[in-house]
């Protein structure tokens, strides 16, 4: 299923959640997960939010869809990664869902994206 591209504003907010200084991914995690998902890390020296946004927006433009953006979100939100810190999963999940609702998506407790009515 082809997922329409995220608006750049929404994609930026997703990256703000995932790259948050306190509850977000570490810089090394961002680099590793981007590689695992087949995306390049164009600015490894930049702040986490900016490098994540630049990598994902470039991939989305290349693909003309958000499929790889969604695959990245599901990869980094795999619940097994949060066994030692389930609170971080819940925090990220709630913050992501506030943004993803505007794309008609919701991140489930299983770490999978589900289509829902789009928020306005």
Protein Blocks (a to p, Z undefined) as FASTA:
>chain_A
ZZddddfklmmmmmmmmmgfklmccfklmmmmmmmnopacfblmbcfklmmmmmmmmmmm
mnopaklmmmmmmmmmgmklmmmmmmlmmmmmmmmmmmmmmnopacdfkopacdddddZZ
